[in-house]
Amino acid sequence: MLIIPILPTRGDYSVIPSSDGKTVSGLIANLDLELIESKFPSAPTLFRIDPGAACSAMSLKRAEKLGMLRDNDREVELKSRTASDPALVQKVRIGTLVARIAKLQSAPFKWPIIFYPNWPETTPLLLGLAGVISDLTFHFDGSPTPISSYGSVTITLRSLVTQPS
């Protein structure tokens, strides 16, 4: 089991009451993953847990820098939308995120990931539900804790996972 804090994001508008008097525009929870199939396999890489995302995602430029692209990745036209934007059809690359959670001493997982060519490299890496939800259980709890006045996310392994082939 791993417990991570839910953290406030700051913006120029407030939608969430603040405990410290600062403007809070949203809440996030981040998870460090060790990318197994990348140029930097042991360095932790920060992913934002996004239960509203159907699939994990990152910019194509970031995937290139991390060495995550493979010859067997598929290029497809995908119709996607965010909560605030209209649907957009774009060419994307679909690959595989092979990662482990060191703090859980997990075996590597294999999850689908979408690489977006039009996303800026600085866009946060998103951990969506496809594949992930069958391996991990997430429990979001808004009760204040010593590490976060906005609550926490508890992550547990759903079952033993074998090494990817």
Backbone torsions as a table, in degrees:
resi	resn	phi	psi	omega
1	MET	NA	140.8	179.7
2	LEU	-132.8	131.5	178.5
3	ILE	-114.5	125.4	179.3
4	ILE	-123.4	148.4	-177.1
5	PRO	-76.2	148.9	167.5
6	ILE	-90.3	125.4	-173.1
7	LEU	-113.4	149.7	176.9
8	PRO	-79.6	149.3	168.9
9	THR	-108.4	149.1	-176.8
10	ARG	-107.0	140.4	178.2
11	GLY	-150.1	-169.7	-178.2
12	ASP	-94.1	9.4	176.2
13	TYR	-139.8	155.4	-177.9
14	SER	-115.1	125.0	175.3
15	VAL	-120.9	-9.7	-176.0
16	ILE	-128.6	133.4	177.9
17	PRO	-60.1	138.2	-178.2
18	SER	-98.2	144.2	176.3
19	SER	-88.4	-15.0	-176.9
20	ASP	-118.7	11.8	177.3
21	GLY	81.3	0.7	179.5
22	LYS	-93.9	158.4	-179.8
23	THR	-70.4	125.0	179.3
24	VAL	-116.7	117.6	-177.3
25	SER	-101.5	-11.1	179.8
26	GLY	-174.3	175.8	178.3
27	LEU	-126.3	143.5	180.0
28	ILE	-137.7	158.1	171.2
29	ALA	-135.7	131.2	-176.5
30	ASN	-116.1	145.8	-180.0
31	LEU	-129.6	128.5	175.0
32	ASP	-80.8	126.3	175.5
33	LEU	-117.5	144.0	170.2
34	GLU	-93.5	116.4	180.0
35	LEU	-78.9	117.9	-176.4
36	ILE	-78.5	-45.0	-179.4
37	GLU	-102.2	78.9	178.8
38	SER	-156.4	177.2	177.4
39	LYS	-70.6	-24.0	-174.7
40	PHE	-125.6	68.2	-170.4
41	PRO	-64.5	-25.0	-176.7
42	SER	-102.0	-9.3	179.5
43	ALA	-77.5	131.3	178.4
44	PRO	-66.9	138.6	178.9
45	THR	-121.3	126.8	-174.0
46	LEU	-81.9	123.7	174.7
47	PHE	-116.1	138.7	174.6
48	ARG	-87.2	123.4	177.3
49	ILE	-69.2	122.9	-177.6
50	ASP	-129.7	89.1	-179.0
51	PRO	-67.1	-8.7	176.3
52	GLY	-90.9	-6.1	-179.7
53	ALA	-93.1	131.8	179.2
54	ALA	-68.1	-30.1	-175.2
55	CYS	-145.3	153.6	173.9
56	SER	-64.6	152.8	-174.4
57	ALA	-156.3	153.7	173.1
58	MET	-159.0	168.3	177.7
59	SER	-71.5	148.8	177.8
60	LEU	-62.1	-39.5	179.1
61	LYS	-61.5	-40.5	179.1
62	ARG	-67.0	-41.3	178.3
63	ALA	-61.3	-40.1	177.3
64	GLU	-61.7	-46.6	-179.1
65	LYS	-64.3	-34.3	179.8
66	LEU	-81.6	-8.0	-179.9
67	GLY	71.7	36.8	-176.0
68	MET	-97.8	-8.2	-176.5
69	LEU	-78.6	141.5	-179.2
70	ARG	-128.0	155.2	178.9
71	ASP	-61.9	-28.9	-177.3
72	ASN	-90.0	6.8	172.1
73	ASP	-62.5	146.7	-179.6
74	ARG	-102.4	139.5	171.2
75	GLU	-100.3	127.1	-178.5
76	VAL	-139.4	160.5	169.7
77	GLU	-92.9	127.5	-173.6
78	LEU	-124.8	133.3	174.2
79	LYS	-95.3	116.7	-177.8
80	SER	-137.1	163.0	177.0
81	ARG	-153.6	155.6	173.3
82	THR	-104.3	174.6	-179.1
83	ALA	-62.6	-27.7	-175.6
84	SER	-107.7	-6.0	-175.7
85	ASP	-117.7	153.5	175.5
86	PRO	-71.3	164.3	179.1
87	ALA	-60.9	143.5	-177.4
88	LEU	-137.4	131.5	175.0
89	VAL	-96.6	126.7	-178.7
90	GLN	-148.2	156.2	176.7
91	LYS	-83.6	125.9	-180.0
92	VAL	-129.7	170.6	176.9
93	ARG	-116.1	131.0	179.2
94	ILE	-108.1	123.5	-177.7
95	GLY	-128.8	-158.9	-179.2
96	THR	-127.2	130.1	174.5
97	LEU	-95.6	111.7	177.5
98	VAL	-108.6	112.4	-172.6
99	ALA	-149.7	163.2	174.2
100	ARG	-134.5	160.6	177.2
101	ILE	-105.9	101.9	-174.0
102	ALA	-59.6	-40.1	-177.6
103	LYS	-66.4	-17.3	175.7
104	LEU	-101.1	-0.7	-176.6
105	GLN	50.0	47.0	-177.2
106	SER	-88.3	155.7	168.0
107	ALA	-71.5	162.5	178.5
108	PRO	-64.2	145.0	174.5
109	PHE	-106.4	155.2	173.7
110	LYS	-122.4	114.2	-178.4
111	TRP	-127.0	149.5	174.6
112	PRO	-70.7	150.4	177.1
113	ILE	-144.7	144.7	178.4
114	ILE	-106.2	130.9	176.4
115	PHE	-104.2	116.4	-176.9
116	TYR	-96.6	117.8	-179.2
117	PRO	-69.7	-23.0	-176.8
118	ASN	-95.5	-1.1	177.0
119	TRP	-79.5	140.1	173.0
120	PRO	-64.1	149.5	-179.2
121	GLU	-60.0	-25.1	-177.7
122	THR	-82.8	-4.5	178.3
123	THR	-61.2	134.1	178.9
124	PRO	-57.5	145.6	175.2
125	LEU	-76.9	130.8	-175.0
126	LEU	-106.3	135.4	173.4
127	LEU	-104.1	101.0	-178.7
128	GLY	-90.7	-170.1	-171.4
129	LEU	-87.4	-30.0	-173.9
130	ALA	-56.3	122.1	-179.9
131	GLY	80.9	-45.7	-176.1
132	VAL	-61.3	-42.3	-174.6
133	ILE	-66.1	-22.2	177.5
134	SER	-82.7	-15.2	-178.8
135	ASP	-105.0	-29.6	-174.5
136	LEU	-126.6	150.0	172.3
137	THR	-110.9	130.8	177.8
138	PHE	-112.2	131.1	174.6
139	HIS	-122.9	110.3	178.5
140	PHE	-89.9	127.7	-177.9
141	ASP	-132.3	119.8	-178.3
142	GLY	-83.8	5.8	178.6
143	SER	-69.6	132.6	178.1
144	PRO	-59.2	144.6	178.0
145	THR	-130.6	169.5	176.8
146	PRO	-61.8	-25.5	-178.6
147	ILE	-94.7	-12.1	179.4
148	SER	-161.4	125.0	177.9
149	SER	-73.6	-6.9	179.9
150	TYR	-100.9	-1.0	177.6
151	GLY	107.2	-162.5	-175.2
152	SER	-151.9	168.6	173.7
153	VAL	-119.0	126.8	175.4
154	THR	-100.9	127.7	-178.8
155	ILE	-116.1	128.3	176.2
156	THR	-130.7	153.3	176.0
157	LEU	-75.7	134.1	179.5
158	ARG	-75.5	-37.5	-179.7
159	SER	-160.7	171.8	175.2
160	LEU	-67.5	135.9	-177.7
161	VAL	-115.8	134.0	179.5
162	THR	-82.2	162.0	177.9
163	GLN	-63.9	140.3	176.1
164	PRO	-66.9	149.5	180.0
165	SER	-95.4	NA	NA
